[in-house]
Amino acid sequence: MGEVVIDRLIGEGSCGSVYLGSHQATKKLVAVKEVRKDGSTRSGRLLQRLDKEAKVMSSVHHKYICQYYGRVESDEASYLLMEYAKGGDLLDYINSQGPMPEKKARRIFKQLLQSLQFLHRAGYVHRDVKPENIFMTEGLKSIKLGDFGFATRWRPDHTLDACVGTFPYTAPEVLDQRPYVGPEVDAFSCGTVLLAMLTARIPFAAPTKKQSLALLRKGEFTLLPEHGSPRAADLLAHLLHPDPLQRYTVDDALRHPWVQGSSRAGALAIRQLLAFSSSSSSSAAASPSSSPALKRRRTDLAVLETAQKTCGKAKKTAGSSILTR
C-alpha cells in the first residue's frame, strides 16, 4: 500500500493495539492493528489470528465489511492495515445515545444482516459479532463489520467445535461445547446485538452470572413496549431461540416484517411479546431499569490459555470466567 505513518492509539484489547494511521501518498486515514512479536505463547496465538483475519478480509469485499488494505511486517510486530470508520463503534454509540429508536435500529440491523449474508455465502462465519466489532462511518450512514480473528470456513456438511466469541453475544451451543455448523451462531449474535441496540442494556442481564447464563441458554429476554414493538419482539424470539435448528437464519431475518418495515403487526408477534414478558418477569432476570448498561468486553474466551479450556471452565462454573473483563 505504501508508507503509512502512525498517528495515535485508538483502541486496545486482548487481541492487540489499534492505531490511527495515514497513507502518505493519498493522505487516506487507515486503521492499523498491531500484534507484538515477543516470543510468548500468547503472541504466537495472536499472530495466527492476525494471519487468519488478513486471509478472510482479503477474500471478502462488501460495502458493509471493513476493507482490507494489506500487511506490514517488522522484527518487532506484525501490522494489519484496514479501513478506518470515523464514526467509532456501535458500543460507544449506544452508550452515548441510549436506547435506539426502532427506525434507526432497523437500518443498522439490516446492514449487519446483509454483511453476514454475504460473508456466509462466501463460505465464512464470523463467530464474534458484537457491538464492539461493528463500526460506524462518518455521519452514521452505514456500518462496517470488522474483527475477523475468529472467522473461519464453514460447510453445510461439516460441524465446528471451537469455543470462541464473547459472552453474552455467544450462542448457547458454543458455550456448551456442542457441535455447530456456523451461520446459526452468527444469527444468534445478531439477535443479542439488536436487543442491545433497542434497550442499551447488556443482553440476558441478571443478578448473578449463573442466572445470566441460564437466561441465555433459554433465550429469555425482556423487551418493554417503550423499547420495541411486538414485531421486534417476535424477531428477537426467533433469533434467540436456544435450538439452532429452530432459530432464524440471517436470510430468515432479512425477510421478517420488522426488518422489511411492514405495517402488519400480526397476532403471533403480540403473543410472543406477552409470552416473553411474562416468562422474564417470573424469572431471575433483573428488570430493564436495573440491568447494567453496556460495557466494553474483550473477547474473553481468547484471553485464556486455550478456547476449549475456557469453555470447559465456563460450563462448570456457569459463566463465572467469561463475564469478567
C-alpha positions as CSV (number, residue, x, y, z in Angstrom):
1,M,0.0,0.0,0.0
2,G,2.9,2.3,0.5
3,E,4.2,4.2,3.5
4,V,1.8,4.6,6.4
5,V,2.5,6.9,9.3
6,I,1.1,6.1,12.7
7,D,-0.8,9.0,14.4
8,R,-2.3,7.8,17.7
9,L,-3.7,4.8,19.6
10,I,-7.5,4.4,19.1
11,G,-8.1,1.0,20.7
12,E,-6.5,-1.6,22.8
13,G,-7.7,-5.0,23.9
14,S,-6.9,-8.7,24.3
15,C,-6.1,-9.0,20.6
16,G,-3.6,-6.2,20.3
17,S,-3.5,-2.5,19.8
18,V,-5.2,-0.5,17.0
19,Y,-3.8,2.8,15.8
20,L,-5.0,5.5,13.5
21,G,-2.6,6.0,10.6
22,S,-2.4,7.9,7.4
23,H,-1.3,6.8,4.0
24,Q,1.4,9.3,2.9
25,A,0.7,9.2,-0.8
26,T,-3.0,9.6,-0.6
27,K,-3.5,11.1,2.9
28,K,-6.1,8.5,3.4
29,L,-6.8,7.5,7.1
30,V,-6.4,3.8,7.9
31,A,-6.8,1.6,11.0
32,V,-3.6,-0.3,11.9
33,K,-3.9,-3.4,14.1
34,E,-0.6,-4.2,15.8
35,V,0.4,-7.6,17.3
36,R,3.8,-7.6,19.0
37,K,6.3,-10.4,18.4
38,D,7.6,-11.1,21.9
39,G,8.1,-14.9,21.6
40,S,5.3,-15.7,24.1
41,T,2.7,-18.3,23.6
42,R,0.0,-15.6,23.6
43,S,1.9,-13.6,21.0
44,G,2.1,-16.7,18.8
45,R,-1.6,-17.3,19.1
46,L,-2.5,-13.7,18.3
47,L,-0.2,-13.7,15.3
48,Q,-2.1,-16.8,14.0
49,R,-5.3,-15.0,14.5
50,L,-4.0,-12.0,12.6
51,D,-3.0,-14.2,9.7
52,K,-6.5,-15.7,9.6
53,E,-8.1,-12.3,9.8
54,A,-6.0,-11.0,6.9
55,K,-6.9,-14.1,4.8
56,V,-10.6,-13.6,5.4
57,M,-10.7,-9.9,4.9
58,S,-8.7,-10.1,1.7
59,S,-11.2,-12.6,0.4
60,V,-14.4,-10.7,1.1
61,H,-15.4,-7.3,-0.4
62,H,-18.7,-5.8,0.6
63,K,-19.9,-2.3,1.4
64,Y,-20.7,-3.2,5.0
65,I,-17.5,-5.0,5.7
66,C,-14.2,-3.2,6.7
67,Q,-12.0,-3.1,3.6
68,Y,-8.6,-4.8,3.8
69,Y,-5.5,-2.8,2.7
70,G,-2.6,-5.1,3.4
71,R,0.0,-6.4,5.9
72,V,3.3,-4.9,7.1
73,E,6.0,-6.9,8.9
74,S,8.8,-5.7,11.1
75,D,11.2,-7.5,13.5
76,E,9.1,-6.3,16.5
77,A,5.5,-6.6,15.3
78,S,3.0,-7.5,12.6
79,Y,0.5,-5.0,11.3
80,L,-2.8,-5.3,9.5
81,L,-4.0,-2.3,7.6
82,M,-7.7,-1.8,7.1
83,E,-10.5,0.8,6.5
84,Y,-11.0,3.3,9.2
85,A,-14.6,4.1,10.2
86,K,-14.7,7.7,11.6
87,G,-18.0,7.2,13.5
88,G,-16.5,4.9,16.1
89,D,-18.0,1.5,17.1
90,L,-21.6,0.6,17.8
91,L,-21.0,0.1,21.5
92,D,-19.8,3.7,22.0
93,Y,-22.8,5.0,20.0
94,I,-25.3,3.0,22.1
95,N,-23.7,4.2,25.4
96,S,-23.7,7.8,24.3
97,Q,-27.2,7.9,22.8
98,G,-29.1,5.3,24.9
99,P,-31.9,3.0,23.6
100,M,-32.1,3.3,19.8
101,P,-35.4,4.2,18.0
102,E,-36.7,1.3,16.0
103,K,-36.3,3.1,12.7
104,K,-32.6,3.7,13.2
105,A,-32.0,0.3,14.7
106,R,-33.8,-1.3,11.8
107,R,-31.5,0.4,9.3
108,I,-28.3,-0.6,11.1
109,F,-29.5,-4.1,11.8
110,K,-30.4,-4.7,8.2
111,Q,-27.0,-3.7,7.1
112,L,-25.5,-6.1,9.7
113,L,-27.6,-8.9,8.3
114,Q,-26.6,-8.1,4.7
115,S,-22.9,-8.1,5.6
116,L,-23.3,-11.5,7.3
117,Q,-25.4,-12.9,4.4
118,F,-22.6,-12.0,2.1
119,L,-20.0,-13.5,4.4
120,H,-21.9,-16.8,4.8
121,R,-22.4,-17.1,1.0
122,A,-18.7,-16.6,0.6
123,G,-18.1,-19.6,2.8
124,Y,-17.1,-17.9,6.1
125,V,-18.7,-17.4,9.5
126,H,-17.6,-14.5,11.8
127,R,-18.2,-16.0,15.3
128,D,-17.6,-12.8,17.3
129,V,-20.5,-10.5,16.2
130,K,-20.9,-7.9,19.0
131,P,-21.3,-4.1,19.2
132,E,-17.6,-3.6,19.6
133,N,-16.9,-5.2,16.3
134,I,-19.5,-3.1,14.3
135,F,-18.1,0.2,13.2
136,M,-19.9,3.3,12.1
137,T,-19.0,5.5,9.1
138,E,-18.9,9.3,9.4
139,G,-22.5,10.7,9.8
140,L,-23.7,7.2,10.7
141,K,-24.5,6.5,7.1
142,S,-23.6,2.8,7.2
143,I,-21.9,0.2,9.3
144,K,-18.7,-1.8,8.7
145,L,-18.3,-5.2,10.2
146,G,-14.8,-5.8,11.5
147,D,-12.5,-8.0,13.6
148,F,-12.4,-11.3,11.7
149,G,-9.9,-13.0,14.1
150,F,-12.4,-15.8,14.9
151,A,-13.8,-16.1,11.4
152,T,-13.4,-19.5,9.7
153,R,-14.6,-21.5,6.8
154,W,-17.9,-23.4,7.1
155,R,-19.7,-26.1,5.1
156,P,-23.2,-27.3,5.5
157,D,-22.0,-30.9,5.7
158,H,-19.3,-30.2,8.4
159,T,-19.5,-29.1,12.0
160,L,-17.3,-26.8,14.1
161,D,-16.5,-27.2,17.8
162,A,-14.2,-24.3,18.7
163,C,-15.5,-22.4,21.7
164,V,-14.9,-18.8,20.6
165,G,-16.7,-15.5,21.0
166,T,-17.7,-13.1,23.7
167,F,-20.4,-13.6,26.4
168,P,-23.3,-12.7,26.3
169,Y,-23.2,-12.5,22.5
170,T,-22.3,-16.1,22.0
171,A,-24.8,-18.8,21.1
172,P,-25.6,-21.4,23.8
173,E,-24.4,-24.3,21.8
174,V,-20.9,-22.7,21.6
175,L,-20.8,-22.2,25.3
176,D,-21.9,-25.7,26.0
177,Q,-19.3,-27.2,23.6
178,R,-21.9,-28.7,21.3
179,P,-21.0,-29.1,17.5
180,Y,-22.4,-26.3,15.3
181,V,-22.4,-25.6,11.6
182,G,-21.6,-21.9,11.8
183,P,-24.2,-19.4,10.4
184,E,-26.7,-20.2,13.1
185,V,-24.1,-18.9,15.7
186,D,-23.8,-15.6,13.9
187,A,-27.6,-15.3,13.7
188,F,-27.9,-15.7,17.5
189,S,-25.3,-13.0,18.0
190,C,-27.3,-10.7,15.7
191,G,-30.3,-11.1,18.0
192,T,-28.2,-10.1,21.0
193,V,-26.9,-7.0,19.1
194,L,-30.4,-6.0,18.2
195,L,-31.5,-6.4,21.8
196,A,-28.6,-4.2,22.9
197,M,-29.5,-1.5,20.4
198,L,-33.1,-1.4,21.5
199,T,-32.6,-1.4,25.2
200,A,-29.0,-0.1,25.7
201,R,-28.6,-2.9,28.2
202,I,-26.4,-6.0,28.4
203,P,-28.4,-8.9,26.9
204,F,-29.6,-11.5,29.4
205,A,-28.6,-9.4,32.4
206,A,-29.5,-10.9,35.8
207,P,-28.5,-10.5,39.5
208,T,-25.8,-13.3,39.2
209,K,-23.6,-14.6,36.4
210,K,-25.2,-18.1,36.8
211,Q,-28.7,-16.7,36.3
212,S,-27.5,-14.7,33.3
213,L,-26.1,-17.8,31.6
214,A,-29.3,-19.7,32.3
215,L,-31.3,-16.9,30.6
216,L,-29.1,-17.1,27.6
217,R,-29.5,-20.9,27.4
218,K,-33.3,-20.5,27.4
219,G,-33.3,-17.5,25.1
220,E,-35.3,-15.5,27.6
221,F,-35.4,-11.7,27.3
222,T,-37.4,-8.7,28.3
223,L,-38.4,-6.0,25.7
224,L,-40.7,-3.4,27.2
225,P,-43.2,-1.6,24.8
226,E,-41.2,1.7,25.0
227,H,-38.1,-0.2,23.7
228,G,-39.6,-2.2,20.9
229,S,-42.8,-3.2,19.1
230,P,-44.4,-6.7,19.1
231,R,-42.8,-7.3,15.7
232,A,-39.4,-6.6,17.1
233,A,-40.1,-9.0,20.0
234,D,-41.1,-11.7,17.5
235,L,-37.9,-11.3,15.5
236,L,-35.8,-11.5,18.7
237,A,-37.7,-14.6,19.8
238,H,-36.8,-16.3,16.6
239,L,-33.1,-15.2,16.5
240,L,-32.5,-16.0,20.2
241,H,-34.1,-19.4,20.0
242,P,-32.0,-21.9,22.1
243,D,-32.4,-24.6,19.5
244,P,-30.2,-23.8,16.5
245,L,-32.4,-26.0,14.2
246,Q,-35.4,-23.8,15.0
247,R,-33.5,-20.5,15.1
248,Y,-33.9,-18.0,12.3
249,T,-31.1,-17.8,9.8
250,V,-29.8,-14.5,8.6
251,D,-31.8,-14.9,5.4
252,D,-35.0,-15.6,7.5
253,A,-34.3,-12.4,9.5
254,L,-34.0,-10.3,6.3
255,R,-37.4,-11.5,5.3
256,H,-39.1,-10.7,8.6
257,P,-41.7,-7.9,8.6
258,W,-39.9,-5.9,11.2
259,V,-36.7,-5.8,9.0
260,Q,-38.8,-5.1,5.9
261,G,-40.7,-2.3,7.7
262,S,-44.0,-4.0,7.0
263,S,-47.0,-2.4,8.8
264,R,-48.6,-5.8,9.6
265,A,-48.2,-6.5,13.3
266,G,-49.7,-10.0,13.4
267,A,-51.3,-11.8,16.3
268,L,-48.2,-14.1,16.6
269,A,-45.9,-11.2,17.3
270,I,-48.2,-9.9,20.1
271,R,-48.4,-13.4,21.7
272,Q,-44.6,-13.6,21.6
273,L,-44.2,-10.3,23.3
274,L,-46.7,-11.3,26.1
275,A,-45.1,-14.7,26.5
276,F,-41.6,-13.4,26.8
277,S,-42.6,-10.5,29.1
278,S,-44.4,-13.0,31.4
279,S,-41.6,-15.5,31.4
280,S,-38.9,-12.9,32.1
281,S,-40.9,-11.3,34.9
282,S,-41.2,-14.6,36.7
283,S,-37.5,-15.5,36.1
284,A,-34.5,-14.3,38.0
285,A,-33.7,-11.7,35.4
286,A,-33.2,-8.1,36.6
287,S,-35.7,-5.5,35.4
288,P,-34.5,-3.5,32.4
289,S,-34.3,-0.3,34.6
290,S,-31.9,-2.1,37.0
291,S,-29.9,-4.1,34.4
292,P,-26.4,-3.0,33.8
293,A,-25.6,-0.7,30.9
294,L,-23.4,-2.0,28.1
295,K,-19.7,-2.3,28.8
296,R,-16.8,-2.8,26.5
297,R,-15.9,-6.5,26.7
298,R,-12.7,-8.1,25.5
299,T,-13.0,-11.3,23.6
300,D,-12.7,-13.1,26.9
301,L,-12.7,-16.6,25.5
302,A,-9.5,-15.8,23.6
303,V,-7.5,-14.4,26.6
304,L,-7.1,-17.6,28.5
305,E,-4.7,-20.4,27.5
306,T,-7.0,-22.2,25.1
307,A,-10.5,-21.7,23.9
308,Q,-11.5,-25.3,24.7
309,K,-10.2,-24.9,28.3
310,T,-12.1,-21.7,28.7
311,C,-15.4,-23.2,27.5
312,G,-15.0,-26.2,29.8
313,K,-14.4,-23.9,32.8
314,A,-17.4,-21.8,31.8
315,K,-19.6,-24.9,31.6
316,K,-18.5,-26.0,35.1
317,T,-18.8,-22.5,36.8
318,A,-22.0,-21.3,35.0
319,G,-20.2,-18.5,33.3
320,S,-18.1,-17.0,36.1
321,S,-14.9,-16.9,33.9
322,I,-16.5,-15.4,30.8
323,L,-18.3,-12.5,32.3
324,T,-15.3,-10.8,33.8
325,R,-13.4,-8.2,31.8
